[in-house]
Amino acid sequence: MQVHETGFPGLQVLVPQVFQDERGFFLESYNKKAFEGLGISCDFVQDNHAYSKDVGVLRGLHFQIPPAAQSKLVWVTRGEVVDVVVDLRKGSPMFGQWTQILLNADNFKRLFIPAGFAHGYVTTKPDTEFQYKVDSPYSPEHDGGIAWDDPDIGVDWAAVLNGQIPILSEKDKRLPRLMDFDSPFNFEG
């Protein structure tokens, strides 16, 4: 497995070894021992699978607060997304900053997102399937998020959406700005 650093401490892009031939492909989607060798020692307890029918479906920016904070391993098995993360860890050199990565069914990339990041994505192809593992089960009382269009963060969604208005859930339309959120996450660099 190849590991690409992102400039955000703990946030890693993982590219598995893919064996392809005329029949298709094979890869190890997850191997606990291999991941521990990369310094990722999460005990993943839940797998999630999201389907988005249309281009321009925007989900995020989501997280769970302690004690139910989640680290995530995310990837796309059909279609394509631009995946975005925002560092919410107080004391992090990247606090309040964002980065993005293109995830699609062809590049096989995985993104490991440690607890303390807000996470979201927008679909760039129809019929996209997004999958992820988390190390803490979903907890509605610890569920949180930051506004996808927070001007203080400045995610450049327009470059991805090409003038299209994003398709949002009612929940995502009402999320607060970062300046109105007292982050419970601390950077442990």
Backbone as CSV, one residue per row, in Angstrom:
resi,resn,N_x,N_y,N_z,CA_x,CA_y,CA_z,C_x,C_y,C_z
1,MET,0.846,-1.177,0.000,0.000,0.000,0.000,0.889,1.236,0.000
2,GLN,0.547,2.188,-0.849,1.252,3.461,-0.876,0.529,4.441,0.037
3,VAL,1.316,5.285,0.716,0.762,6.300,1.599,1.236,7.664,1.112
4,HIS,0.289,8.575,0.973,0.613,9.941,0.571,0.194,10.871,1.699
5,GLU,1.133,11.661,2.181,0.835,12.633,3.227,0.107,13.821,2.603
6,THR,-0.687,14.493,3.398,-1.530,15.580,2.896,-1.099,16.955,3.384
7,GLY,-0.169,17.017,4.319,0.176,18.285,4.948,-0.632,18.539,6.206
8,PHE,-1.665,17.730,6.443,-2.473,17.799,7.654,-2.049,16.624,8.532
9,PRO,-1.512,16.870,9.714,-1.055,15.759,10.559,-2.133,14.700,10.781
10,GLY,-1.809,13.448,10.424,-2.706,12.324,10.625,-3.618,12.014,9.451
11,LEU,-3.841,12.963,8.568,-4.711,12.779,7.408,-3.885,12.168,6.283
12,GLN,-4.271,10.970,5.829,-3.460,10.256,4.850,-4.299,9.741,3.690
13,VAL,-3.705,9.795,2.498,-4.287,9.168,1.318,-3.596,7.824,1.152
14,LEU,-4.387,6.771,1.037,-3.867,5.410,0.918,-4.248,4.856,-0.449
15,VAL,-3.282,4.259,-1.117,-3.537,3.654,-2.423,-3.174,2.174,-2.320
16,PRO,-4.181,1.299,-2.336,-3.906,-0.129,-2.194,-3.279,-0.701,-3.461
17,GLN,-2.631,-1.836,-3.291,-2.127,-2.558,-4.445,-3.318,-3.238,-5.122
18,VAL,-3.473,-2.987,-6.410,-4.602,-3.515,-7.167,-4.075,-4.505,-8.199
19,PHE,-4.625,-5.697,-8.195,-4.261,-6.730,-9.160,-5.351,-6.778,-10.216
20,GLN,-4.998,-6.429,-11.462,-5.985,-6.366,-12.537,-5.598,-7.298,-13.676
21,ASP,-6.606,-7.882,-14.291,-6.417,-8.659,-15.509,-7.697,-8.579,-16.322
22,GLU,-7.821,-9.420,-17.347,-8.986,-9.352,-18.232,-10.298,-9.652,-17.512
23,ARG,-10.245,-10.274,-16.335,-11.457,-10.591,-15.582,-11.957,-9.425,-14.757
24,GLY,-11.051,-8.517,-14.382,-11.411,-7.423,-13.495,-10.255,-7.105,-12.564
25,PHE,-10.552,-6.950,-11.283,-9.500,-6.609,-10.328,-9.751,-7.263,-8.982
26,PHE,-8.685,-7.258,-8.148,-8.749,-7.700,-6.764,-7.868,-6.754,-5.959
27,LEU,-8.330,-6.411,-4.758,-7.526,-5.632,-3.822,-7.971,-5.948,-2.406
28,GLU,-7.070,-5.725,-1.464,-7.437,-5.799,-0.049,-7.987,-4.440,0.339
29,SER,-9.258,-4.409,0.674,-9.884,-3.153,1.043,-9.435,-2.695,2.429
30,TYR,-9.223,-3.650,3.308,-8.763,-3.335,4.659,-8.038,-4.541,5.222
31,ASN,-6.910,-4.280,5.863,-6.134,-5.306,6.539,-5.609,-4.682,7.829
32,LYS,-6.123,-5.126,8.954,-5.791,-4.501,10.236,-4.287,-4.446,10.481
33,LYS,-3.586,-5.541,10.240,-2.138,-5.581,10.487,-1.395,-4.601,9.579
34,ALA,-1.770,-4.549,8.313,-1.124,-3.621,7.385,-1.376,-2.171,7.798
35,PHE,-2.601,-1.875,8.214,-2.920,-0.516,8.632,-2.165,-0.143,9.906
36,GLU,-2.060,-1.071,10.840,-1.279,-0.803,12.052,0.170,-0.508,11.705
37,GLY,0.695,-1.181,10.677,2.047,-0.907,10.217,2.210,0.499,9.663
38,LEU,1.110,1.097,9.255,1.116,2.476,8.754,0.815,3.481,9.865
39,GLY,0.631,2.978,11.090,0.320,3.856,12.213,-1.158,4.121,12.404
40,ILE,-2.010,3.370,11.696,-3.458,3.524,11.821,-3.967,2.341,12.632
41,SER,-4.222,2.588,13.897,-4.593,1.481,14.792,-6.034,1.583,15.270
42,CYS,-6.904,2.059,14.412,-8.325,2.168,14.763,-8.952,0.789,14.880
43,ASP,-9.908,0.695,15.766,-10.734,-0.496,15.853,-12.057,-0.151,15.164
44,PHE,-12.114,-0.391,13.861,-13.318,-0.043,13.111,-14.474,-0.927,13.562
45,VAL,-15.624,-0.291,13.857,-16.771,-1.008,14.426,-18.027,-0.927,13.570
46,GLN,-17.993,-0.129,12.511,-19.194,0.037,11.694,-18.778,0.383,10.273
47,ASP,-19.443,-0.243,9.300,-19.256,0.092,7.889,-20.520,0.777,7.392
48,ASN,-20.347,1.823,6.572,-21.467,2.571,6.027,-21.350,2.646,4.509
49,HIS,-22.497,2.742,3.855,-22.547,2.766,2.396,-23.603,3.789,2.005
50,ALA,-23.203,4.834,1.266,-24.135,5.874,0.837,-24.228,5.879,-0.686
51,TYR,-25.436,6.041,-1.181,-25.682,6.139,-2.620,-26.227,7.526,-2.925
52,SER,-25.679,8.156,-3.948,-26.184,9.453,-4.412,-26.544,9.334,-5.878
53,LYS,-27.795,9.592,-6.183,-28.317,9.409,-7.533,-27.784,10.450,-8.516
54,ASP,-27.701,11.701,-8.072,-27.416,12.798,-8.988,-26.021,13.395,-8.811
55,VAL,-25.573,14.105,-9.826,-24.376,14.938,-9.735,-24.739,16.157,-8.883
56,GLY,-23.829,16.598,-8.037,-24.069,17.786,-7.224,-24.661,17.519,-5.862
57,VAL,-24.785,16.240,-5.472,-25.225,15.926,-4.108,-24.058,16.262,-3.177
58,LEU,-24.325,17.153,-2.227,-23.287,17.574,-1.286,-23.693,17.110,0.105
59,ARG,-22.824,16.328,0.719,-23.062,15.814,2.071,-21.947,16.344,2.970
60,GLY,-22.318,17.086,3.998,-21.290,17.566,4.915,-21.477,19.032,5.241
61,LEU,-20.607,19.457,6.048,-19.377,18.917,6.627,-19.695,18.324,8.000
62,HIS,-19.518,17.037,8.176,-19.992,16.299,9.355,-18.857,15.797,10.242
63,PHE,-19.222,15.527,11.497,-18.328,14.902,12.476,-19.162,14.467,13.665
64,GLN,-18.550,13.722,14.563,-19.144,13.431,15.871,-18.181,13.941,16.930
65,ILE,-18.762,14.508,18.002,-17.944,15.052,19.086,-17.640,13.965,20.114
66,PRO,-16.580,14.174,20.917,-16.267,13.225,21.993,-17.434,13.147,22.975
67,PRO,-17.641,12.017,23.596,-16.804,10.816,23.586,-17.111,9.855,22.445
68,ALA,-17.876,10.284,21.450,-18.228,9.409,20.330,-17.564,9.866,19.032
69,ALA,-16.461,10.604,19.146,-15.751,11.080,17.956,-15.346,9.903,17.082
70,GLN,-15.325,10.151,15.772,-15.045,9.080,14.825,-13.826,9.380,13.960
71,SER,-12.982,8.369,13.805,-12.020,8.343,12.714,-12.699,7.579,11.593
72,LYS,-12.360,7.931,10.341,-13.028,7.314,9.193,-11.999,6.869,8.156
73,LEU,-12.334,5.813,7.479,-11.613,5.381,6.285,-12.649,5.405,5.173
74,VAL,-12.462,6.278,4.156,-13.485,6.505,3.138,-12.961,6.197,1.743
75,TRP,-13.878,5.756,0.859,-13.524,5.506,-0.539,-14.795,5.421,-1.373
76,VAL,-14.613,5.426,-2.693,-15.730,5.354,-3.637,-15.618,4.056,-4.427
77,THR,-16.737,3.327,-4.535,-16.739,2.080,-5.302,-17.479,2.212,-6.632
78,ARG,-18.187,3.326,-6.814,-18.873,3.585,-8.079,-19.042,5.088,-8.193
79,GLY,-18.707,5.644,-9.340,-18.863,7.070,-9.535,-17.659,7.848,-9.059
80,GLU,-17.929,9.073,-8.561,-16.816,9.959,-8.203,-17.293,11.064,-7.264
81,VAL,-16.411,11.468,-6.353,-16.657,12.605,-5.470,-15.396,13.448,-5.346
82,VAL,-15.609,14.694,-5.001,-14.531,15.512,-4.466,-14.765,15.513,-2.966
83,ASP,-13.823,14.931,-2.246,-13.931,14.768,-0.798,-13.197,15.922,-0.121
84,VAL,-13.810,16.504,0.907,-13.260,17.670,1.589,-13.201,17.407,3.089
85,VAL,-12.091,17.798,3.691,-11.966,17.725,5.148,-11.485,19.072,5.680
86,VAL,-11.927,19.398,6.900,-11.540,20.628,7.581,-11.004,20.241,8.947
87,ASP,-9.834,20.734,9.291,-9.205,20.435,10.576,-9.871,21.258,11.677
88,LEU,-10.464,20.567,12.662,-11.159,21.224,13.779,-10.401,21.086,15.092
89,ARG,-9.152,20.614,15.036,-8.387,20.329,16.252,-7.688,21.595,16.759
90,LYS,-8.125,22.070,17.918,-7.490,23.244,18.529,-6.003,22.963,18.716
91,GLY,-5.181,23.923,18.360,-3.736,23.775,18.489,-3.075,23.165,17.269
92,SER,-3.858,22.695,16.317,-3.287,22.139,15.092,-2.734,23.272,14.232
93,PRO,-1.598,23.052,13.580,-1.084,24.089,12.684,-2.006,24.318,11.481
94,MET,-2.945,23.416,11.263,-3.861,23.516,10.124,-5.303,23.812,10.569
95,PHE,-5.500,24.221,11.821,-6.849,24.466,12.339,-7.628,25.397,11.406
96,GLY,-8.863,24.994,11.073,-9.745,25.806,10.247,-9.437,25.755,8.759
97,GLN,-8.402,25.025,8.384,-8.042,24.915,6.975,-8.621,23.642,6.380
98,TRP,-8.723,23.616,5.074,-9.341,22.492,4.386,-8.439,21.979,3.279
99,THR,-8.712,20.758,2.889,-8.082,20.170,1.717,-9.096,19.277,1.041
100,GLN,-8.816,18.928,-0.194,-9.731,18.070,-0.949,-8.951,17.011,-1.701
101,ILE,-9.639,15.940,-2.029,-9.061,14.858,-2.811,-10.149,14.271,-3.701
102,LEU,-9.767,13.906,-4.894,-10.681,13.244,-5.815,-10.668,11.751,-5.514
103,LEU,-11.839,11.223,-5.191,-11.998,9.787,-4.961,-12.948,9.252,-6.016
104,ASN,-12.538,8.179,-6.685,-13.440,7.578,-7.647,-13.205,6.082,-7.741
105,ALA,-14.073,5.432,-8.477,-14.012,3.978,-8.596,-12.794,3.525,-9.385
106,ASP,-12.172,4.421,-10.129,-11.025,4.053,-10.948,-9.682,4.251,-10.261
107,ASN,-9.590,5.212,-9.332,-8.278,5.460,-8.719,-8.054,4.666,-7.426
108,PHE,-9.104,4.037,-6.893,-9.020,3.138,-5.737,-8.491,3.812,-4.466
109,LYS,-8.345,5.115,-4.460,-7.778,5.798,-3.301,-8.717,5.705,-2.107
110,ARG,-8.095,5.623,-0.930,-8.798,5.681,0.334,-8.265,6.904,1.085
111,LEU,-9.118,7.503,1.889,-8.695,8.628,2.706,-8.924,8.256,4.159
112,PHE,-7.844,8.306,4.946,-7.977,8.088,6.382,-8.114,9.447,7.042
113,ILE,-9.238,9.618,7.752,-9.569,10.885,8.402,-9.608,10.657,9.904
114,PRO,-8.617,11.174,10.643,-8.651,10.997,12.097,-9.787,11.803,12.728
115,ALA,-10.173,11.420,13.929,-11.154,12.205,14.684,-10.635,13.630,14.805
116,GLY,-11.564,14.578,14.753,-11.180,15.985,14.865,-11.236,16.728,13.541
117,PHE,-11.703,16.056,12.509,-11.899,16.692,11.209,-13.382,16.690,10.864
118,ALA,-13.847,17.776,10.254,-15.159,17.774,9.617,-14.958,17.186,8.228
119,HIS,-15.959,16.455,7.755,-15.827,15.728,6.499,-17.065,15.916,5.642
120,GLY,-16.845,16.068,4.349,-17.956,16.156,3.412,-17.488,15.836,2.008
121,TYR,-18.451,15.707,1.114,-18.103,15.468,-0.283,-19.243,15.909,-1.185
122,VAL,-18.894,16.112,-2.449,-19.878,16.420,-3.471,-19.668,15.441,-4.623
123,THR,-20.779,14.917,-5.151,-20.699,13.966,-6.253,-20.439,14.710,-7.570
124,THR,-19.578,14.122,-8.391,-19.279,14.692,-9.700,-19.722,13.769,-10.830
125,LYS,-20.264,12.612,-10.470,-20.833,11.673,-11.440,-22.139,11.131,-10.859
126,PRO,-23.086,10.770,-11.721,-24.336,10.199,-11.213,-24.109,8.788,-10.669
127,ASP,-25.056,8.338,-9.871,-25.046,6.970,-9.335,-23.740,6.645,-8.612
128,THR,-23.365,7.522,-7.708,-22.121,7.355,-6.951,-22.375,6.590,-5.662
129,GLU,-21.491,5.637,-5.391,-21.548,4.868,-4.146,-20.288,5.161,-3.339
130,PHE,-20.524,5.615,-2.115,-19.473,6.062,-1.199,-19.501,5.138,0.008
131,GLN,-18.345,4.594,0.380,-18.293,3.668,1.504,-17.269,4.145,2.525
132,TYR,-17.551,3.805,3.785,-16.592,4.180,4.819,-16.744,3.331,6.070
133,LYS,-15.616,3.222,6.762,-15.531,2.545,8.050,-15.368,3.619,9.124
134,VAL,-15.943,3.383,10.299,-15.780,4.296,11.429,-15.392,3.504,12.672
135,ASP,-14.689,4.173,13.575,-14.240,3.487,14.789,-15.116,3.779,16.007
136,SER,-16.251,4.425,15.780,-17.243,4.659,16.832,-18.605,4.638,16.148
137,PRO,-19.590,3.937,16.713,-20.889,3.867,16.044,-21.570,5.229,15.970
138,TYR,-22.519,5.338,15.055,-23.282,6.569,14.930,-23.993,6.869,16.242
139,SER,-23.922,8.129,16.672,-24.546,8.571,17.908,-25.245,9.902,17.648
140,PRO,-26.579,9.890,17.517,-27.302,11.130,17.204,-27.017,12.271,18.179
141,GLU,-26.832,11.951,19.459,-26.596,13.017,20.438,-25.190,13.618,20.346
142,HIS,-24.289,12.993,19.590,-22.935,13.511,19.399,-22.693,13.978,17.970
143,ASP,-23.740,13.932,17.159,-23.659,14.300,15.752,-23.487,15.803,15.617
144,GLY,-22.590,16.231,14.728,-22.369,17.656,14.534,-21.940,17.969,13.123
145,GLY,-21.818,19.247,12.851,-21.388,19.664,11.533,-21.111,21.151,11.472
146,ILE,-20.451,21.536,10.402,-20.119,22.924,10.097,-20.713,23.223,8.727
147,ALA,-21.159,24.444,8.531,-21.771,24.848,7.266,-20.827,24.580,6.097
148,TRP,-21.357,23.941,5.091,-20.577,23.588,3.906,-20.034,24.819,3.194
149,ASP,-20.746,25.941,3.311,-20.373,27.169,2.605,-19.864,28.263,3.541
150,ASP,-19.317,27.871,4.688,-18.792,28.834,5.658,-17.716,29.696,4.983
151,PRO,-17.934,31.012,4.881,-16.951,31.860,4.199,-15.612,31.948,4.931
152,ASP,-15.607,31.688,6.233,-14.344,31.724,6.979,-13.457,30.534,6.636
153,ILE,-14.070,29.430,6.222,-13.300,28.258,5.795,-12.951,28.399,4.321
154,GLY,-13.924,28.756,3.511,-13.682,29.075,2.109,-13.450,27.894,1.185
155,VAL,-14.124,26.767,1.441,-13.997,25.633,0.527,-14.468,26.082,-0.859
156,ASP,-13.693,25.779,-1.887,-14.007,26.195,-3.248,-14.904,25.169,-3.925
157,TRP,-16.134,25.073,-3.450,-17.101,24.148,-4.043,-17.475,24.588,-5.455
158,ALA,-17.445,25.886,-5.730,-17.867,26.397,-7.039,-17.053,25.779,-8.172
159,ALA,-15.770,25.543,-7.935,-14.918,24.941,-8.961,-15.383,23.529,-9.304
160,VAL,-15.977,22.858,-8.349,-16.458,21.494,-8.561,-17.877,21.499,-9.126
161,LEU,-18.705,22.387,-8.603,-20.124,22.406,-8.974,-20.400,23.053,-10.334
162,ASN,-19.450,23.831,-10.853,-19.608,24.469,-12.172,-20.931,25.222,-12.301
163,GLY,-21.266,26.014,-11.285,-22.474,26.824,-11.331,-23.744,26.127,-10.874
164,GLN,-23.674,24.820,-10.665,-24.842,24.073,-10.202,-25.097,24.374,-8.733
165,ILE,-26.353,24.479,-8.356,-26.713,24.626,-6.949,-26.629,23.233,-6.326
166,PRO,-25.907,23.080,-5.207,-25.774,21.743,-4.620,-27.095,21.207,-4.096
167,ILE,-27.203,19.895,-4.116,-28.369,19.204,-3.568,-28.023,18.855,-2.126
168,LEU,-28.734,19.479,-1.173,-28.420,19.373,0.251,-29.581,18.779,1.039
169,SER,-29.253,18.137,2.157,-30.290,17.717,3.102,-30.745,18.942,3.897
170,GLU,-31.901,18.845,4.507,-32.374,19.935,5.368,-31.406,20.163,6.517
171,LYS,-30.860,19.099,7.054,-29.888,19.208,8.140,-28.672,20.020,7.701
172,ASP,-28.144,19.714,6.517,-26.929,20.394,6.057,-27.167,21.854,5.719
173,LYS,-28.402,22.233,5.445,-28.728,23.637,5.171,-28.676,24.484,6.442
174,ARG,-28.729,23.851,7.618,-28.844,24.581,8.885,-27.599,24.492,9.775
175,LEU,-26.513,23.952,9.291,-25.332,23.775,10.138,-24.681,25.122,10.460
176,PRO,-24.070,25.248,11.656,-23.463,26.518,12.064,-22.116,26.769,11.376
177,ARG,-21.655,27.981,11.473,-20.322,28.342,10.987,-19.281,27.919,12.018
178,LEU,-18.055,27.811,11.567,-16.948,27.435,12.450,-16.807,28.433,13.601
179,MET,-16.988,29.713,13.346,-16.836,30.729,14.394,-17.879,30.580,15.506
180,ASP,-18.962,29.859,15.240,-20.009,29.637,16.235,-19.897,28.271,16.902
181,PHE,-18.796,27.577,16.645,-18.585,26.228,17.160,-17.366,26.226,18.064
182,ASP,-17.550,25.837,19.319,-16.430,25.693,20.261,-15.918,24.264,20.156
183,SER,-14.855,24.087,19.422,-14.362,22.758,19.116,-13.895,22.023,20.371
184,PRO,-14.393,20.792,20.563,-13.927,19.976,21.687,-12.704,19.136,21.312
185,PHE,-12.219,19.280,20.073,-11.087,18.492,19.600,-9.776,19.221,19.874
186,ASN,-8.777,18.471,20.321,-7.462,19.031,20.587,-6.408,18.291,19.777
187,PHE,-5.465,19.056,19.244,-4.378,18.477,18.465,-3.364,17.856,19.404
188,GLU,-3.012,16.630,19.111,-2.000,15.938,19.916,-0.819,15.623,19.009
189,GLY,-0.059,16.669,18.672,1.018,16.550,17.685,2.256,15.964,18.232
